[in-house]
């Protein structure tokens, strides 16, 4: 399974405002995404990353690659 999800920044910033303004209804903090993925899959990759423009953070995302739990 491959997933890319929007991460809700913990502190107030432009990226947090953009996450709240996004059409998706479920941005979550990084720790919540990790717990959700771990509940259902064995993690192969859990990699947070940021989309930036002109030196500012626009979106915080996480890439997850997982497989079925044994």
PQR file of N, CA, C, O and H, with PARSE charges and radii, in Angstrom:
ATOM      1  N   UNK A   1       0.847  -1.157   0.000 -0.4000 1.5000
ATOM      2  CA  UNK A   1       0.000   0.000   0.000 -0.0000 2.0000
ATOM      3  C   UNK A   1       0.897   1.225   0.000  0.5500 1.7000
ATOM      4  O   UNK A   1       1.861   1.292   0.763 -0.5500 1.4000
ATOM      5  N   UNK A   2       0.588   2.187  -0.843 -0.4000 1.5000
ATOM      6  CA  UNK A   2       1.293   3.463  -0.882 -0.0000 2.0000
ATOM      7  C   UNK A   2       0.282   4.564  -0.574  0.5500 1.7000
ATOM      8  O   UNK A   2      -0.803   4.598  -1.153 -0.5500 1.4000
ATOM      9  H   UNK A   2      -0.195   2.133  -1.462  0.4000 1.0000
ATOM     10  N   UNK A   3       0.641   5.455   0.333 -0.4000 1.5000
ATOM     11  CA  UNK A   3      -0.262   6.525   0.740 -0.0000 2.0000
ATOM     12  C   UNK A   3       0.525   7.822   0.859  0.5500 1.7000
ATOM     13  O   UNK A   3       1.641   7.833   1.378 -0.5500 1.4000
ATOM     14  H   UNK A   3       1.523   5.427   0.804  0.4000 1.0000
ATOM     15  N   UNK A   4      -0.055   8.907   0.378 -0.4000 1.5000
ATOM     16  CA  UNK A   4       0.466  10.255   0.646 -0.0000 2.0000
ATOM     17  C   UNK A   4      -0.672  11.011   1.308  0.5500 1.7000
ATOM     18  O   UNK A   4      -1.766  11.116   0.753 -0.5500 1.4000
ATOM     19  H   UNK A   4      -0.962   8.898  -0.044  0.4000 1.0000
ATOM     20  N   UNK A   5      -0.408  11.538   2.502 -0.4000 1.5000
ATOM     21  CA  UNK A   5      -1.444  12.230   3.265 -0.0000 2.0000
ATOM     22  C   UNK A   5      -0.979  13.603   3.720  0.5500 1.7000
ATOM     23  O   UNK A   5       0.207  13.838   3.953 -0.5500 1.4000
ATOM     24  H   UNK A   5       0.481  11.453   2.953  0.4000 1.0000
ATOM     25  N   UNK A   6      -1.939  14.493   3.838 -0.4000 1.5000
ATOM     26  CA  UNK A   6      -1.714  15.833   4.353 -0.0000 2.0000
ATOM     27  C   UNK A   6      -1.513  15.763   5.867  0.5500 1.7000
ATOM     28  O   UNK A   6      -2.280  15.102   6.567 -0.5500 1.4000
ATOM     29  H   UNK A   6      -2.902  14.302   3.649  0.4000 1.0000
ATOM     30  N   UNK A   7      -0.501  16.434   6.360 -0.4000 1.5000
ATOM     31  CA  UNK A   7      -0.207  16.460   7.799 -0.0000 2.0000
ATOM     32  C   UNK A   7      -0.576  17.835   8.354  0.5500 1.7000
ATOM     33  O   UNK A   7      -0.199  18.865   7.795 -0.5500 1.4000
ATOM     34  H   UNK A   7       0.122  16.971   5.791  0.4000 1.0000
ATOM     35  N   UNK A   8      -1.312  17.833   9.454 -0.4000 1.5000
ATOM     36  CA  UNK A   8      -1.668  19.083  10.133 -0.0000 2.0000
ATOM     37  C   UNK A   8      -0.505  19.502  11.028  0.5500 1.7000
ATOM     38  O   UNK A   8      -0.193  18.808  11.996 -0.5500 1.4000
ATOM     39  H   UNK A   8      -1.617  16.997   9.908  0.4000 1.0000
ATOM     40  N   UNK A   9       0.146  20.635  10.718 -0.4000 1.5000
ATOM     41  CA  UNK A   9       1.233  21.101  11.585 -0.0000 2.0000
ATOM     42  C   UNK A   9       0.731  21.372  13.004  0.5500 1.7000
ATOM     43  O   UNK A   9      -0.402  21.815  13.195 -0.5500 1.4000
ATOM     44  H   UNK A   9      -0.108  21.199   9.932  0.4000 1.0000
ATOM     45  N   UNK A  10       1.566  21.107  13.976 -0.4000 1.5000
ATOM     46  CA  UNK A  10       1.197  21.296  15.382 -0.0000 2.0000
ATOM     47  C   UNK A  10       1.055  22.780  15.745  0.5500 1.7000
ATOM     48  O   UNK A  10       0.180  23.153  16.526 -0.5500 1.4000
ATOM     49  H   UNK A  10       2.486  20.747  13.820  0.4000 1.0000
ATOM     50  N   UNK A  11       1.916  23.613  15.174 -0.4000 1.5000
ATOM     51  CA  UNK A  11       1.881  25.041  15.547 -0.0000 2.0000
ATOM     52  C   UNK A  11       1.302  25.874  14.413  0.5500 1.7000
ATOM     53  O   UNK A  11       1.252  25.435  13.264 -0.5500 1.4000
ATOM     54  H   UNK A  11       2.627  23.310  14.539  0.4000 1.0000
ATOM     55  N   UNK A  12       0.868  27.076  14.752 -0.4000 1.5000
ATOM     56  CA  UNK A  12       0.268  27.964  13.762 -0.0000 2.0000
ATOM     57  C   UNK A  12       1.318  28.435  12.763  0.5500 1.7000
ATOM     58  O   UNK A  12       2.393  28.908  13.134 -0.5500 1.4000
ATOM     59  H   UNK A  12       0.909  27.432  15.685  0.4000 1.0000
ATOM     60  N   UNK A  13       0.974  28.292  11.486 -0.4000 1.5000
ATOM     61  CA  UNK A  13       1.844  28.738  10.403 -0.0000 2.0000
ATOM     62  C   UNK A  13       1.032  28.710   9.117  0.5500 1.7000
ATOM     63  O   UNK A  13      -0.121  28.280   9.122 -0.5500 1.4000
ATOM     64  H   UNK A  13       0.101  27.908  11.185  0.4000 1.0000
ATOM     65  N   UNK A  14       1.614  29.158   8.027 -0.4000 1.5000
ATOM     66  CA  UNK A  14       0.923  29.151   6.741 -0.0000 2.0000
ATOM     67  C   UNK A  14       0.497  27.741   6.354  0.5500 1.7000
ATOM     68  O   UNK A  14      -0.608  27.548   5.847 -0.5500 1.4000
ATOM     69  H   UNK A  14       2.551  29.508   8.022  0.4000 1.0000
ATOM     70  N   UNK A  15       1.356  26.756   6.583 -0.4000 1.5000
ATOM     71  CA  UNK A  15       1.036  25.374   6.224 -0.0000 2.0000
ATOM     72  C   UNK A  15      -0.182  24.877   7.007  0.5500 1.7000
ATOM     73  O   UNK A  15      -0.991  24.120   6.469 -0.5500 1.4000
ATOM     74  H   UNK A  15       2.254  26.913   6.994  0.4000 1.0000
ATOM     75  N   UNK A  16      -0.321  25.286   8.249 -0.4000 1.5000
ATOM     76  CA  UNK A  16      -1.492  24.878   9.043 -0.0000 2.0000
ATOM     77  C   UNK A  16      -2.754  25.518   8.483  0.5500 1.7000
ATOM     78  O   UNK A  16      -3.784  24.852   8.370 -0.5500 1.4000
ATOM     79  H   UNK A  16       0.336  25.901   8.686  0.4000 1.0000
ATOM     80  N   UNK A  17      -2.691  26.801   8.130 -0.4000 1.5000
ATOM     81  CA  UNK A  17      -3.832  27.483   7.542 -0.0000 2.0000
ATOM     82  C   UNK A  17      -4.230  26.817   6.227  0.5500 1.7000
ATOM     83  O   UNK A  17      -5.416  26.606   5.977 -0.5500 1.4000
ATOM     84  H   UNK A  17      -1.854  27.341   8.222  0.4000 1.0000
ATOM     85  N   UNK A  18      -3.255  26.485   5.391 -0.4000 1.5000
ATOM     86  CA  UNK A  18      -3.547  25.823   4.119 -0.0000 2.0000
ATOM     87  C   UNK A  18      -4.170  24.446   4.349  0.5500 1.7000
ATOM     88  O   UNK A  18      -5.087  24.057   3.626 -0.5500 1.4000
ATOM     89  H   UNK A  18      -2.291  26.657   5.595  0.4000 1.0000
ATOM     90  N   UNK A  19      -3.684  23.706   5.343 -0.4000 1.5000
ATOM     91  CA  UNK A  19      -4.245  22.393   5.643 -0.0000 2.0000
ATOM     92  C   UNK A  19      -5.708  22.511   6.073  0.5500 1.7000
ATOM     93  O   UNK A  19      -6.543  21.695   5.684 -0.5500 1.4000
ATOM     94  H   UNK A  19      -2.939  24.022   5.930  0.4000 1.0000
ATOM     95  N   UNK A  20      -6.008  23.518   6.867 -0.4000 1.5000
ATOM     96  CA  UNK A  20      -7.398  23.721   7.310 -0.0000 2.0000
ATOM     97  C   UNK A  20      -8.288  24.205   6.171  0.5500 1.7000
ATOM     98  O   UNK A  20      -9.495  23.965   6.183 -0.5500 1.4000
ATOM     99  H   UNK A  20      -5.330  24.181   7.184  0.4000 1.0000
ATOM    100  N   UNK A  21      -7.703  24.885   5.189 -0.4000 1.5000
ATOM    101  CA  UNK A  21      -8.460  25.403   4.053 -0.0000 2.0000
ATOM    102  C   UNK A  21      -8.618  24.374   2.940  0.5500 1.7000
ATOM    103  O   UNK A  21      -9.390  24.589   2.006 -0.5500 1.4000
ATOM    104  H   UNK A  21      -6.722  25.080   5.179  0.4000 1.0000
ATOM    105  N   UNK A  22      -7.904  23.270   3.027 -0.4000 1.5000
ATOM    106  CA  UNK A  22      -7.958  22.234   2.008 -0.0000 2.0000
ATOM    107  C   UNK A  22      -9.347  21.602   1.982  0.5500 1.7000
ATOM    108  O   UNK A  22     -10.060  21.623   2.985 -0.5500 1.4000
ATOM    109  H   UNK A  22      -7.277  23.095   3.786  0.4000 1.0000
ATOM    110  N   UNK A  23      -9.728  21.045   0.845 -0.4000 1.5000
ATOM    111  CA  UNK A  23     -11.041  20.418   0.723 -0.0000 2.0000
ATOM    112  C   UNK A  23     -11.157  19.125   1.518  0.5500 1.7000
ATOM    113  O   UNK A  23     -12.268  18.681   1.809 -0.5500 1.4000
ATOM    114  H   UNK A  23      -9.149  21.029   0.030  0.4000 1.0000
ATOM    115  N   UNK A  24     -10.039  18.517   1.874 -0.4000 1.5000
ATOM    116  CA  UNK A  24     -10.083  17.302   2.690 -0.0000 2.0000
ATOM    117  C   UNK A  24     -10.545  17.623   4.095  0.5500 1.7000
ATOM    118  O   UNK A  24     -10.259  18.702   4.615 -0.5500 1.4000
ATOM    119  H   UNK A  24      -9.137  18.878   1.638  0.4000 1.0000
ATOM    120  N   UNK A  25     -11.247  16.709   4.704 -0.4000 1.5000
ATOM    121  CA  UNK A  25     -11.804  16.963   6.034 -0.0000 2.0000
ATOM    122  C   UNK A  25     -11.003  16.342   7.167  0.5500 1.7000
ATOM    123  O   UNK A  25     -11.388  16.467   8.330 -0.5500 1.4000
ATOM    124  H   UNK A  25     -11.479  15.833   4.282  0.4000 1.0000
ATOM    125  N   UNK A  26      -9.901  15.676   6.856 -0.4000 1.5000
ATOM    126  CA  UNK A  26      -9.243  14.911   7.897 -0.0000 2.0000
ATOM    127  C   UNK A  26      -7.728  15.093   7.967  0.5500 1.7000
ATOM    128  O   UNK A  26      -7.016  14.097   8.102 -0.5500 1.4000
ATOM    129  H   UNK A  26      -9.588  15.574   5.911  0.4000 1.0000
ATOM    130  N   UNK A  27      -7.198  16.325   7.880 -0.4000 1.5000
ATOM    131  CA  UNK A  27      -5.760  16.439   8.113 -0.0000 2.0000
ATOM    132  C   UNK A  27      -5.482  16.118   9.579  0.5500 1.7000
ATOM    133  O   UNK A  27      -6.230  16.532  10.465 -0.5500 1.4000
ATOM    134  H   UNK A  27      -7.777  17.133   7.770  0.4000 1.0000
ATOM    135  N   UNK A  28      -4.406  15.381   9.828 -0.4000 1.5000
ATOM    136  CA  UNK A  28      -4.064  14.962  11.187 -0.0000 2.0000
ATOM    137  C   UNK A  28      -2.586  15.251  11.449  0.5500 1.7000
ATOM    138  O   UNK A  28      -1.792  15.337  10.512 -0.5500 1.4000
ATOM    139  H   UNK A  28      -3.798  15.044   9.108  0.4000 1.0000
ATOM    140  N   UNK A  29      -2.223  15.401  12.714 -0.4000 1.5000
ATOM    141  CA  UNK A  29      -0.799  15.521  13.045 -0.0000 2.0000
ATOM    142  C   UNK A  29      -0.048  14.248  12.656  0.5500 1.7000
ATOM    143  O   UNK A  29      -0.642  13.175  12.552 -0.5500 1.4000
ATOM    144  H   UNK A  29      -2.868  15.332  13.475  0.4000 1.0000
ATOM    145  N   UNK A  30       1.234  14.372  12.447 -0.4000 1.5000
ATOM    146  CA  UNK A  30       2.075  13.264  12.000 -0.0000 2.0000
ATOM    147  C   UNK A  30       1.957  12.045  12.909  0.5500 1.7000
ATOM    148  O   UNK A  30       1.872  10.918  12.423 -0.5500 1.4000
ATOM    149  H   UNK A  30       1.717  15.244  12.532  0.4000 1.0000
ATOM    150  N   UNK A  31       1.950  12.261  14.228 -0.4000 1.5000
ATOM    151  CA  UNK A  31       1.875  11.139  15.170 -0.0000 2.0000
ATOM    152  C   UNK A  31       0.587  10.353  14.999  0.5500 1.7000
ATOM    153  O   UNK A  31       0.578   9.139  15.198 -0.5500 1.4000
ATOM    154  H   UNK A  31       2.019  13.177  14.623  0.4000 1.0000
ATOM    155  N   UNK A  32      -0.509  11.023  14.630 -0.4000 1.5000
ATOM    156  CA  UNK A  32      -1.787  10.328  14.410 -0.0000 2.0000
ATOM    157  C   UNK A  32      -1.730   9.463  13.155  0.5500 1.7000
ATOM    158  O   UNK A  32      -2.201   8.326  13.158 -0.5500 1.4000
ATOM    159  H   UNK A  32      -0.502  12.010  14.468  0.4000 1.0000
ATOM    160  N   UNK A  33      -1.147  10.007  12.074 -0.4000 1.5000
ATOM    161  CA  UNK A  33      -1.003   9.201  10.858 -0.0000 2.0000
ATOM    162  C   UNK A  33      -0.171   7.954  11.140  0.5500 1.7000
ATOM    163  O   UNK A  33      -0.503   6.861  10.682 -0.5500 1.4000
ATOM    164  H   UNK A  33      -0.765  10.931  12.071  0.4000 1.0000
ATOM    165  N   UNK A  34       0.902   8.123  11.890 -0.4000 1.5000
ATOM    166  CA  UNK A  34       1.767   6.983  12.185 -0.0000 2.0000
ATOM    167  C   UNK A  34       0.998   5.910  12.955  0.5500 1.7000
ATOM    168  O   UNK A  34       1.138   4.722  12.664 -0.5500 1.4000
ATOM    169  H   UNK A  34       1.172   9.011  12.262  0.4000 1.0000
ATOM    170  N   UNK A  35       0.201   6.311  13.916 -0.4000 1.5000
ATOM    171  CA  UNK A  35      -0.585   5.354  14.708 -0.0000 2.0000
ATOM    172  C   UNK A  35      -1.634   4.648  13.848  0.5500 1.7000
ATOM    173  O   UNK A  35      -1.832   3.440  13.985 -0.5500 1.4000
ATOM    174  H   UNK A  35       0.087   7.276  14.152  0.4000 1.0000
ATOM    175  N   UNK A  36      -2.305   5.385  12.968 -0.4000 1.5000
ATOM    176  CA  UNK A  36      -3.319   4.786  12.099 -0.0000 2.0000
ATOM    177  C   UNK A  36      -2.692   3.765  11.169  0.5500 1.7000
ATOM    178  O   UNK A  36      -3.200   2.653  11.027 -0.5500 1.4000
ATOM    179  H   UNK A  36      -2.144   6.365  12.857  0.4000 1.0000
ATOM    180  N   UNK A  37      -1.588   4.141  10.533 -0.4000 1.5000
ATOM    181  CA  UNK A  37      -0.927   3.213   9.609 -0.0000 2.0000
ATOM    182  C   UNK A  37      -0.424   1.970  10.340  0.5500 1.7000
ATOM    183  O   UNK A  37      -0.578   0.852   9.848 -0.5500 1.4000
ATOM    184  H   UNK A  37      -1.176   5.044  10.648  0.4000 1.0000
ATOM    185  N   UNK A  38       0.171   2.164  11.506 -0.4000 1.5000
ATOM    186  CA  UNK A  38       0.745   1.047  12.267 -0.0000 2.0000
ATOM    187  C   UNK A  38      -0.334   0.074  12.749  0.5500 1.7000
ATOM    188  O   UNK A  38      -0.076  -1.117  12.922 -0.5500 1.4000
ATOM    189  H   UNK A  38       0.296   3.072  11.906  0.4000 1.0000
ATOM    190  N   UNK A  39      -1.530   0.589  12.960 -0.4000 1.5000
ATOM    191  CA  UNK A  39      -2.624  -0.270  13.412 -0.0000 2.0000
ATOM    192  C   UNK A  39      -3.006  -1.306  12.350  0.5500 1.7000
ATOM    193  O   UNK A  39      -3.430  -2.413  12.681 -0.5500 1.4000
ATOM    194  H   UNK A  39      -1.740   1.557  12.819  0.4000 1.0000
ATOM    195  N   UNK A  40      -2.853  -0.943  11.083 -0.4000 1.5000
ATOM    196  CA  UNK A  40      -3.336  -1.796  10.000 -0.0000 2.0000
ATOM    197  C   UNK A  40      -2.256  -2.411   9.119  0.5500 1.7000
ATOM    198  O   UNK A  40      -2.505  -3.410   8.443 -0.5500 1.4000
ATOM    199  H   UNK A  40      -2.508  -0.044  10.814  0.4000 1.0000
ATOM    200  N   UNK A  41      -1.055  -1.825   9.117 -0.4000 1.5000
ATOM    201  CA  UNK A  41      -0.004  -2.271   8.207 -0.0000 2.0000
ATOM    202  C   UNK A  41       1.347  -2.346   8.894  0.5500 1.7000
ATOM    203  O   UNK A  41       1.571  -1.725   9.933 -0.5500 1.4000
ATOM    204  H   UNK A  41      -0.853  -1.014   9.666  0.4000 1.0000
ATOM    205  N   UNK A  42       2.237  -3.112   8.299 -0.4000 1.5000
ATOM    206  CA  UNK A  42       3.638  -3.133   8.714 -0.0000 2.0000
ATOM    207  C   UNK A  42       4.342  -2.072   7.866  0.5500 1.7000
ATOM    208  O   UNK A  42       4.318  -2.151   6.638 -0.5500 1.4000
ATOM    209  H   UNK A  42       2.056  -3.617   7.455  0.4000 1.0000
ATOM    210  N   UNK A  43       4.961  -1.092   8.499 -0.4000 1.5000
ATOM    211  CA  UNK A  43       5.593   0.016   7.782 -0.0000 2.0000
ATOM    212  C   UNK A  43       6.864  -0.430   7.082  0.5500 1.7000
ATOM    213  O   UNK A  43       7.697  -1.129   7.660 -0.5500 1.4000
ATOM    214  H   UNK A  43       4.981  -1.027   9.497  0.4000 1.0000
ATOM    215  N   UNK A  44       6.998  -0.020   5.841 -0.4000 1.5000
ATOM    216  CA  UNK A  44       8.231  -0.195   5.080 -0.0000 2.0000
ATOM    217  C   UNK A  44       8.916   1.169   4.968  0.5500 1.7000
ATOM    218  O   UNK A  44      10.131   1.280   5.127 -0.5500 1.4000
ATOM    219  H   UNK A  44       6.321   0.548   5.372  0.4000 1.0000
ATOM    220  N   UNK A  45       8.113   2.213   4.690 -0.4000 1.5000
ATOM    221  CA  UNK A  45       8.603   3.595   4.622 -0.0000 2.0000
ATOM    222  C   UNK A  45       7.584   4.492   5.308  0.5500 1.7000
ATOM    223  O   UNK A  45       6.385   4.385   5.051 -0.5500 1.4000
ATOM    224  H   UNK A  45       7.126   2.123   4.560  0.4000 1.0000
ATOM    225  N   UNK A  46       8.056   5.372   6.177 -0.4000 1.5000
ATOM    226  CA  UNK A  46       7.233   6.426   6.779 -0.0000 2.0000
ATOM    227  C   UNK A  46       8.085   7.681   6.701  0.5500 1.7000
ATOM    228  O   UNK A  46       8.977   7.885   7.525 -0.5500 1.4000
ATOM    229  H   UNK A  46       9.030   5.459   6.386  0.4000 1.0000
ATOM    230  N   UNK A  47       7.810   8.527   5.704 -0.4000 1.5000
ATOM    231  CA  UNK A  47       8.706   9.646   5.413 -0.0000 2.0000
ATOM    232  C   UNK A  47       7.942  10.964   5.326  0.5500 1.7000
ATOM    233  O   UNK A  47       7.256  11.218   4.336 -0.5500 1.4000
ATOM    234  H   UNK A  47       7.086   8.361   5.035  0.4000 1.0000
ATOM    235  N   UNK A  48       8.056  11.802   6.355 -0.4000 1.5000
ATOM    236  CA  UNK A  48       7.453  13.131   6.284 -0.0000 2.0000
ATOM    237  C   UNK A  48       8.270  14.026   5.337  0.5500 1.7000
ATOM    238  O   UNK A  48       9.493  13.911   5.259 -0.5500 1.4000
ATOM    239  H   UNK A  48       8.613  11.595   7.159  0.4000 1.0000
ATOM    240  N   UNK A  49       7.580  14.906   4.631 -0.4000 1.5000
ATOM    241  CA  UNK A  49       8.282  15.879   3.783 -0.0000 2.0000
ATOM    242  C   UNK A  49       7.426  17.129   3.631  0.5500 1.7000
ATOM    243  O   UNK A  49       6.239  17.131   3.955 -0.5500 1.4000
ATOM    244  H   UNK A  49       6.586  14.999   4.694  0.4000 1.0000
ATOM    245  N   UNK A  50       8.044  18.177   3.139 -0.4000 1.5000
ATOM    246  CA  UNK A  50       7.393  19.483   3.033 -0.0000 2.0000
ATOM    247  C   UNK A  50       7.444  19.969   1.599  0.5500 1.7000
ATOM    248  O   UNK A  50       8.453  19.801   0.914 -0.5500 1.4000
ATOM    249  H   UNK A  50       9.009  18.175   2.876  0.4000 1.0000
ATOM    250  N   UNK A  51       6.353  20.575   1.145 -0.4000 1.5000
ATOM    251  CA  UNK A  51       6.310  21.269  -0.135 -0.0000 2.0000
ATOM    252  C   UNK A  51       6.539  22.743   0.188  0.5500 1.7000
ATOM    253  O   UNK A  51       5.808  23.332   0.984 -0.5500 1.4000
ATOM    254  H   UNK A  51       5.534  20.712   1.702  0.4000 1.0000
ATOM    255  N   UNK A  52       7.564  23.336  -0.437 -0.4000 1.5000
ATOM    256  CA  UNK A  52       7.913  24.722  -0.166 -0.0000 2.0000
ATOM    257  C   UNK A  52       7.854  25.560  -1.437  0.5500 1.7000
ATOM    258  O   UNK A  52       7.974  25.049  -2.550 -0.5500 1.4000
ATOM    259  H   UNK A  52       8.158  22.857  -1.084  0.4000 1.0000
ATOM    260  N   UNK A  53       7.664  26.861  -1.238 -0.4000 1.5000
ATOM    261  CA  UNK A  53       7.727  27.799  -2.348 -0.0000 2.0000
ATOM    262  C   UNK A  53       8.238  29.132  -1.801  0.5500 1.7000
ATOM    263  O   UNK A  53       7.733  29.635  -0.797 -0.5500 1.4000
ATOM    264  H   UNK A  53       7.566  27.276  -0.333  0.4000 1.0000
ATOM    265  N   UNK A  54       9.216  29.684  -2.453 -0.4000 1.5000
ATOM    266  CA  UNK A  54       9.804  30.963  -2.055 -0.0000 2.0000
ATOM    267  C   UNK A  54      10.251  30.959  -0.596  0.5500 1.7000
ATOM    268  O   UNK A  54      10.108  31.959   0.107 -0.5500 1.4000
ATOM    269  H   UNK A  54       9.626  29.276  -3.269  0.4000 1.0000
ATOM    270  N   UNK A  55      10.781  29.851  -0.157 -0.4000 1.5000
ATOM    271  CA  UNK A  55      11.319  29.740   1.192 -0.0000 2.0000
ATOM    272  C   UNK A  55      10.290  29.485   2.278  0.5500 1.7000
ATOM    273  O   UNK A  55      10.655  29.366   3.447 -0.5500 1.4000
ATOM    274  H   UNK A  55      10.898  29.039  -0.728  0.4000 1.0000
ATOM    275  N   UNK A  56       9.007  29.397   1.924 -0.4000 1.5000
ATOM    276  CA  UNK A  56       7.973  29.151   2.925 -0.0000 2.0000
ATOM    277  C   UNK A  56       7.372  27.767   2.768  0.5500 1.7000
ATOM    278  O   UNK A  56       7.275  27.240   1.660 -0.5500 1.4000
ATOM    279  H   UNK A  56       8.710  29.494   0.974  0.4000 1.0000
ATOM    280  N   UNK A  57       6.974  27.187   3.884 -0.4000 1.5000
ATOM    281  CA  UNK A  57       6.330  25.872   3.859 -0.0000 2.0000
ATOM    282  C   UNK A  57       4.874  26.040   3.438  0.5500 1.7000
ATOM    283  O   UNK A  57       4.136  26.832   4.025 -0.5500 1.4000
ATOM    284  H   UNK A  57       7.053  27.616   4.784  0.4000 1.0000
ATOM    285  N   UNK A  58       4.467  25.286   2.416 -0.4000 1.5000
ATOM    286  CA  UNK A  58       3.083  25.337   1.978 -0.0000 2.0000
ATOM    287  C   UNK A  58       2.276  24.167   2.538  0.5500 1.7000
ATOM    288  O   UNK A  58       1.189  24.361   3.081 -0.5500 1.4000
ATOM    289  H   UNK A  58       5.066  24.643   1.940  0.4000 1.0000
ATOM    290  N   UNK A  59       2.805  22.968   2.408 -0.4000 1.5000
ATOM    291  CA  UNK A  59       2.109  21.787   2.902 -0.0000 2.0000
ATOM    292  C   UNK A  59       3.101  20.838   3.532  0.5500 1.7000
ATOM    293  O   UNK A  59       4.220  20.679   3.045 -0.5500 1.4000
ATOM    294  H   UNK A  59       3.689  22.810   1.967  0.4000 1.0000
ATOM    295  N   UNK A  60       2.694  20.216   4.606 -0.4000 1.5000
ATOM    296  CA  UNK A  60       3.436  19.117   5.212 -0.0000 2.0000
ATOM    297  C   UNK A  60       2.704  17.840   4.819  0.5500 1.7000
ATOM    298  O   UNK A  60       1.490  17.731   4.995 -0.5500 1.4000
ATOM    299  H   UNK A  60       1.785  20.345   5.002  0.4000 1.0000
ATOM    300  N   UNK A  61       3.438  16.893   4.295 -0.4000 1.5000
ATOM    301  CA  UNK A  61       2.864  15.629   3.841 -0.0000 2.0000
ATOM    302  C   UNK A  61       3.646  14.471   4.436  0.5500 1.7000
ATOM    303  O   UNK A  61       4.743  14.652   4.965 -0.5500 1.4000
ATOM    304  H   UNK A  61       4.423  16.982   4.152  0.4000 1.0000
ATOM    305  N   UNK A  62       3.074  13.288   4.346 -0.4000 1.5000
ATOM    306  CA  UNK A  62       3.798  12.087   4.737 -0.0000 2.0000
ATOM    307  C   UNK A  62       3.575  11.050   3.650  0.5500 1.7000
ATOM    308  O   UNK A  62       2.461  10.871   3.157 -0.5500 1.4000
ATOM    309  H   UNK A  62       2.182  13.141   3.917  0.4000 1.0000
ATOM    310  N   UNK A  63       4.657  10.370   3.287 -0.4000 1.5000
ATOM    311  CA  UNK A  63       4.586   9.240   2.368 -0.0000 2.0000
ATOM    312  C   UNK A  63       4.707   7.975   3.206  0.5500 1.7000
ATOM    313  O   UNK A  63       5.633   7.831   4.004 -0.5500 1.4000
ATOM    314  H   UNK A  63       5.562  10.515   3.687  0.4000 1.0000
ATOM    315  N   UNK A  64       3.765   7.067   3.015 -0.4000 1.5000
ATOM    316  CA  UNK A  64       3.779   5.794   3.737 -0.0000 2.0000
ATOM    317  C   UNK A  64       3.718   4.661   2.721  0.5500 1.7000
ATOM    318  O   UNK A  64       2.914   4.670   1.789 -0.5500 1.4000
ATOM    319  H   UNK A  64       3.013   7.185   2.366  0.4000 1.0000
ATOM    320  N   UNK A  65       4.584   3.703   2.931 -0.4000 1.5000
ATOM    321  CA  UNK A  65       4.549   2.454   2.159 -0.0000 2.0000
ATOM    322  C   UNK A  65       4.474   1.347   3.186  0.5500 1.7000
ATOM    323  O   UNK A  65       5.310   1.264   4.086 -0.5500 1.4000
ATOM    324  H   UNK A  65       5.237   3.696   3.689  0.4000 1.0000
ATOM    325  N   UNK A  66       3.470   0.496   3.049 -0.4000 1.5000
ATOM    326  CA  UNK A  66       3.310  -0.577   4.026 -0.0000 2.0000
ATOM    327  C   UNK A  66       2.843  -1.852   3.375  0.5500 1.7000
ATOM    328  O   UNK A  66       2.414  -1.868   2.221 -0.5500 1.4000
ATOM    329  H   UNK A  66       2.791   0.564   2.317  0.4000 1.0000
ATOM    330  N   UNK A  67       2.934  -2.913   4.135 -0.4000 1.5000
ATOM    331  CA  UNK A  67       2.459  -4.221   3.667 -0.0000 2.0000
ATOM    332  C   UNK A  67       1.569  -4.819   4.734  0.5500 1.7000
ATOM    333  O   UNK A  67       1.538  -4.353   5.873 -0.5500 1.4000
ATOM    334  H   UNK A  67       3.282  -2.899   5.072  0.4000 1.0000
ATOM    335  N   UNK A  68       0.855  -5.842   4.357 -0.4000 1.5000
ATOM    336  CA  UNK A  68      -0.037  -6.529   5.296 -0.0000 2.0000
ATOM    337  C   UNK A  68       0.754  -7.031   6.503  0.5500 1.7000
ATOM    338  O   UNK A  68       1.894  -7.480   6.383 -0.5500 1.4000
ATOM    339  H   UNK A  68       0.880  -6.221   3.432  0.4000 1.0000
ATOM    340  N   UNK A  69       0.125  -6.943   7.645 -0.4000 1.5000
ATOM    341  CA  UNK A  69       0.758  -7.492   8.846 -0.0000 2.0000
ATOM    342  C   UNK A  69       0.740  -9.009   8.757  0.5500 1.7000
ATOM    343  O   UNK A  69      -0.218  -9.600   8.258 -0.5500 1.4000
ATOM    344  H   UNK A  69      -0.801  -6.578   7.743  0.4000 1.0000
ATOM    345  N   UNK A  70       1.813  -9.641   9.247 -0.4000 1.5000
ATOM    346  CA  UNK A  70       1.852 -11.118   9.207 -0.0000 2.0000
ATOM    347  C   UNK A  70       0.794 -11.744  10.103  0.5500 1.7000
ATOM    348  O   UNK A  70       0.696 -12.968  10.181 -0.5500 1.4000
ATOM    349  H   UNK A  70       2.592  -9.161   9.652  0.4000 1.0000
TER
END
